[in-house]
Amino acid sequence: MRHALIIAFILFQNSLIYGQNLVKNPSFEEFNKCPEGLGNMTEDATSWSVSTYGTTDYFNECSDEMGVPNNFSGEQTAQFGKGYAGLYMMAPNDYREYLQAELIQPLVKGERYSVSFYISLAEKSMFAVQDIGVLFSEKKMNEPTRKHLTKPKGKDSFNHLEISKSNYFADKSEWMLVTSEIVARGTETFLTIGNFRNNMASSLKKMKGKKLAAYYYIDMVSVTPAYQGLFSRPLSADKVYVFENVLFKTDDYQLDEIAKNDLEKLYKELKKDSTLYVHIDAHTDSDGSSTHNEKLSSNRAISVSKYLTSLGLSKRRVFWMGHGGKRPVSDNNTNEGKQKNRRVEFIISKEKGLGTASTMFEGN
């Protein structure tokens, strides 16, 4: 047995999760019909609804009227898959739209959960907001109003959090990750996302745009048991760890902020012992040609390697290799099996390169 630590990074297309994602249809891929018009979220998107009379929108690549990437509010590709939601978080006369989903199961009292989703400010928006609200409720909400919802106070059947960004959620070109944690009261069954402040109470930033509003696209909504972290306790040699935070979009090899955060923790561990080398193996599932998959897996391994060295890890200590789909660990005939095969493995060892890694970084 090699004296090594194997860390598997599971890479998959449709879910940003640390454990089981409790949100059904999190990236809006499943739909009852291809969207044809505005205010269609409840009718068209599977497992999603709205909390008020506000007309939240559903977009998908299959549609001309409600398309991706081009639609009435601007241009934006999906962060994951082919669909996403769209809603007004600020508009004249306190008009608001909200996004609601029933969780797969209620949250467990006293347990900590991670809440996250991606947003992008639509190009035509004249304003950006600083705060975004997330409300968990025991029952499905259906308030007869088109104005802002007031966050409930002192009620055990609700659990509310507000996520703030000091420089506002103002990016119109890239997706921004919105993330926080809550401690469950045990009654949380439904999730609602939106702005729970009226216009006067909302912190707004003026932007270049034609619409006197703040309209946002939303993708990949996740509620999961809070990840305690691979590095919450000392690492042991010769032990296999599954590390689920390095995720890539389909046919992509760019690292997101969650991935970078965990690689920074890995770097801190490697700094403790300068005699250790890290060997990176990237894999794909069987979809696509072998040439394409080998290149894709190599690019992913290089992205991880370069980020580690950018943090200060010596290039002489980093080795990598992309294997494409040649080394499956599960059945490629099922989605679950493919998910397990899309992985990046890290081996930490005192053996230099372990005899199989590319020496791309050696001697540089």
C-alpha positions in Angstrom: 0.0 0.0 0.0 1.3 3.4 -0.9 1.8 5.8 2.0 -0.8 8.3 0.7 -3.9 10.2 1.3 -6.5 10.1 -1.4 -8.9 12.9 -1.5 -11.7 12.5 -4.1 -13.3 15.7 -5.5 -16.7 14.7 -7.1 -17.5 16.8 -10.1 -21.0 16.9 -11.4 -23.3 19.2 -13.5 -26.5 19.7 -11.8 -26.0 20.1 -8.1 -24.0 22.2 -5.7 -24.1 20.0 -2.6 -22.1 19.0 0.4 -24.5 16.2 1.3 -28.0 15.6 0.0 -29.5 18.8 -1.5 -33.0 19.1 0.0 -34.2 21.4 -2.9 -36.1 19.6 -5.6 -35.1 20.5 -9.2 -32.4 22.9 -7.8 -31.1 24.2 -11.2 -34.5 24.4 -12.9 -33.7 21.7 -15.5 -37.0 19.9 -15.1 -40.1 21.6 -16.6 -43.8 20.8 -17.3 -43.6 22.6 -20.6 -41.1 24.8 -22.4 -41.8 28.4 -21.2 -43.8 30.6 -23.6 -44.5 33.7 -21.6 -44.0 35.9 -18.5 -45.0 35.0 -15.0 -44.8 31.3 -15.7 -42.8 29.8 -12.8 -45.5 27.9 -11.1 -47.0 26.5 -14.3 -43.8 25.6 -16.2 -41.0 24.8 -13.7 -41.3 21.5 -11.9 -41.3 21.7 -8.1 -41.2 25.5 -8.0 -43.9 28.1 -7.1 -44.3 31.7 -6.0 -45.2 33.1 -2.6 -47.3 36.1 -3.7 -49.2 37.4 -6.7 -45.8 38.6 -8.1 -45.1 37.0 -11.5 -41.8 35.3 -11.2 -40.3 34.1 -14.5 -38.8 30.8 -15.8 -36.2 30.7 -18.6 -34.9 27.8 -20.6 -32.8 27.3 -23.7 -35.8 25.5 -25.4 -37.7 28.8 -25.6 -37.6 31.7 -28.0 -39.8 34.0 -25.8 -38.2 33.1 -22.4 -34.8 32.0 -23.7 -31.4 31.4 -22.4 -29.0 33.2 -22.8 -31.1 36.0 -24.5 -34.4 37.2 -23.0 -36.3 40.4 -22.3 -34.1 41.5 -19.4 -30.7 40.9 -21.0 -28.3 38.1 -21.8 -27.0 35.5 -19.4 -26.0 31.8 -19.9 -27.1 29.3 -17.3 -24.7 28.7 -14.4 -25.8 25.0 -14.5 -27.7 23.2 -17.2 -30.1 25.0 -19.5 -32.6 26.9 -17.3 -32.9 29.4 -14.5 -35.4 31.7 -12.7 -35.9 35.4 -12.9 -37.5 37.8 -10.4 -37.8 41.5 -9.4 -36.1 42.1 -6.0 -36.9 45.8 -6.3 -39.4 47.7 -8.5 -41.6 50.8 -8.3 -44.4 50.9 -5.7 -42.7 48.2 -3.7 -43.6 45.5 -6.3 -41.8 42.2 -5.5 -41.5 38.7 -6.9 -40.5 35.6 -4.9 -39.3 32.1 -5.5 -40.6 29.2 -3.5 -39.8 25.5 -3.2 -40.9 22.6 -1.0 -38.0 20.8 0.6 -37.6 17.1 0.1 -37.9 16.7 3.9 -38.3 19.2 6.8 -35.1 20.4 8.5 -34.0 18.7 11.8 -34.3 20.9 14.9 -31.0 22.0 16.2 -29.0 21.0 13.1 -27.0 23.5 11.1 -27.7 23.8 7.3 -25.9 25.5 4.4 -28.1 27.7 2.1 -26.7 28.8 -1.2 -27.7 29.9 -4.7 -26.2 31.7 -7.7 -27.5 35.1 -8.9 -26.8 37.5 -11.7 -28.1 41.0 -12.1 -29.9 41.4 -15.4 -28.3 43.8 -17.8 -31.3 46.1 -18.1 -31.6 46.7 -14.4 -31.0 50.2 -13.1 -30.4 49.2 -9.5 -28.6 46.4 -7.5 -29.6 45.4 -4.0 -27.3 44.8 -1.0 -29.5 42.3 0.9 -31.3 39.2 -0.2 -33.7 37.4 2.1 -34.3 33.7 2.6 -37.4 32.6 4.5 -38.1 29.1 5.7 -41.7 28.3 6.6 -43.7 25.4 7.9 -46.5 25.8 5.4 -46.6 26.9 1.7 -47.0 30.6 1.4 -49.6 32.2 -0.9 -50.0 35.8 0.2 -52.5 37.9 -1.8 -50.2 40.8 -2.5 -47.9 42.1 -5.2 -45.9 44.1 -2.8 -43.0 43.1 -0.5 -43.4 40.4 2.1 -42.7 41.4 5.7 -40.4 39.0 7.4 -42.3 37.3 10.3 -41.1 38.0 13.9 -41.3 35.8 16.9 -43.0 32.9 15.2 -41.5 29.4 15.5 -43.0 28.3 12.2 -40.7 30.7 10.4 -36.9 31.0 10.1 -35.5 34.0 8.3 -32.0 35.1 7.3 -30.8 38.0 5.3 -27.6 37.7 3.3 -25.7 41.0 2.7 -22.9 41.9 0.3 -20.9 45.0 1.2 -20.4 46.0 -2.4 -23.9 45.0 -3.5 -25.0 42.1 -5.7 -24.1 44.1 -8.8 -22.4 41.8 -11.3 -24.2 41.8 -14.6 -21.8 39.5 -16.5 -20.8 36.8 -14.0 -22.8 34.7 -11.6 -22.4 35.6 -7.9 -22.6 32.9 -5.1 -25.0 33.8 -2.3 -24.4 31.6 0.7 -25.0 31.4 4.5 -26.0 29.0 7.3 -29.0 28.6 9.6 -29.8 26.5 12.7 -33.0 24.7 12.1 -36.1 25.1 14.4 -37.5 21.8 13.0 -40.5 23.3 11.3 -38.8 24.4 8.0 -40.6 22.7 5.1 -40.7 25.5 2.4 -38.1 27.9 1.2 -38.8 31.4 -0.2 -36.1 33.7 -1.8 -36.5 37.4 -2.4 -36.3 40.9 -1.0 -38.3 41.3 2.2 -37.6 45.0 2.5 -39.7 47.8 1.0 -38.0 50.2 -1.4 -37.3 52.8 1.3 -35.6 50.2 3.6 -33.7 48.6 0.8 -30.0 49.5 0.3 -29.7 50.2 -3.4 -26.8 50.9 -5.8 -27.4 52.9 -9.0 -26.4 51.0 -12.2 -26.4 51.6 -15.9 -29.7 50.2 -17.2 -33.0 51.0 -18.8 -35.4 49.4 -16.2 -36.2 51.3 -13.0 -35.8 48.0 -11.1 -33.4 45.3 -9.8 -34.1 42.1 -11.7 -32.1 39.0 -10.9 -31.5 35.6 -12.5 -31.2 32.7 -10.0 -29.7 29.3 -10.5 -28.7 26.2 -8.5 -30.5 26.6 -5.2 -29.1 24.4 -2.4 -30.0 23.5 1.2 -27.8 20.9 2.7 -26.6 19.7 6.1 -23.7 22.1 6.9 -20.4 20.7 5.8 -18.1 20.2 8.7 -15.1 20.1 6.5 -12.3 17.6 5.7 -9.9 19.8 7.6 -12.0 20.1 10.8 -9.7 17.4 12.3 -6.2 16.2 11.6 -5.7 14.2 8.4 -4.6 10.6 8.6 -2.3 8.9 6.2 -3.5 5.9 4.2 -7.1 6.9 4.5 -9.6 7.7 1.7 -11.5 11.0 2.0 -14.4 12.2 -0.2 -14.3 15.9 -0.6 -17.2 17.4 -2.5 -16.5 21.1 -2.9 -14.6 21.3 -6.1 -17.3 21.5 -8.8 -17.1 22.3 -12.5 -19.8 23.2 -15.0 -20.2 20.9 -18.0 -17.2 21.0 -20.2 -15.6 23.6 -18.0 -12.5 23.7 -15.8 -12.8 27.0 -14.0 -12.7 26.9 -10.2 -15.4 28.7 -8.2 -15.0 30.4 -4.9 -16.1 27.4 -2.8 -13.5 25.2 -4.6 -10.8 27.8 -4.0 -11.7 28.1 -0.3 -11.2 24.3 0.2 -8.0 24.2 -1.8 -6.7 27.0 0.4 -7.3 24.7 3.4 -5.5 21.9 1.6 -2.6 24.3 0.9 -2.4 25.1 4.7 -2.1 21.4 5.4 0.7 20.9 2.9 2.6 23.9 4.3 2.9 22.0 7.6 5.3 19.4 6.1 7.6 20.5 3.3 8.6 16.9 2.6 5.2 16.0 1.2 4.3 16.0 -2.5 0.8 16.3 -3.9 -0.3 14.2 -6.9 -3.5 15.2 -8.7 -5.5 12.8 -10.9 -8.6 14.0 -12.7 -11.3 11.8 -14.3 -14.4 12.1 -16.3 -17.4 9.8 -17.0 -17.7 8.0 -20.4 -19.8 10.7 -22.2 -17.9 12.3 -25.0 -14.9 11.1 -27.0 -11.8 9.8 -25.3 -9.7 12.6 -26.8 -12.1 15.3 -25.5 -12.3 13.7 -22.0 -8.6 13.4 -21.6 -8.1 17.0 -22.5 -11.0 18.1 -20.2 -9.7 16.1 -17.2 -6.1 17.4 -17.8 -7.4 21.0 -17.8 -9.2 20.4 -14.5 -6.2 18.8 -12.9 -4.1 21.8 -14.1 -6.6 24.3 -12.8 -6.3 22.7 -9.3 -2.6 22.4 -9.5 -2.0 26.0 -10.6 -4.3 27.4 -7.9 -2.3 25.5 -5.3 1.0 26.9 -6.6 -0.5 30.4 -6.9 -1.0 30.2 -3.1 2.7 29.6 -2.6 3.1 25.8 -2.9 6.4 25.0 -4.7 5.9 23.8 -8.2 8.3 21.0 -7.5 5.8 19.5 -5.0 2.9 19.3 -7.4 2.3 16.6 -10.0 -0.8 16.0 -12.1 -2.4 13.7 -14.7 -5.7 13.7 -16.6 -7.1 10.2 -17.2 -10.4 11.0 -19.0 -12.9 8.2 -18.6 -10.4 5.3 -18.5 -10.6 4.6 -14.8 -14.3 4.5 -13.8 -15.2 3.6 -10.2 -18.9 3.1 -10.9 -21.4 2.2 -13.6 -21.5 4.7 -16.4 -25.0 3.6 -17.4 -26.6 5.4 -14.5 -26.5 9.1 -13.6 -25.4 8.2 -10.1 -22.5 6.2 -11.5 -21.4 8.9 -13.8 -21.4 11.4 -10.9 -19.0 9.2 -9.0 -16.8 8.8 -12.0 -16.5 12.6 -12.5 -13.9 13.2 -9.8 -10.4 14.6 -9.1 -8.2 12.6 -6.8 -5.4 14.1 -4.7 -2.7 11.9 -3.3 -0.4 13.3 -0.6 2.8 11.4 -0.2 6.5 11.5 0.5 7.0 9.7 -2.8 7.9 12.2 -5.6 5.3 11.9 -8.3 4.4 8.3 -7.4 5.7 7.2 -10.8 2.6 8.2 -12.8 2.1 11.9 -12.6 3.0 14.5 -15.3 6.1 16.5 -14.4 4.7 19.7 -15.7 5.7 21.6 -12.6 8.9 19.8 -11.8 12.0 22.0 -12.2 9.9 25.2 -12.9 
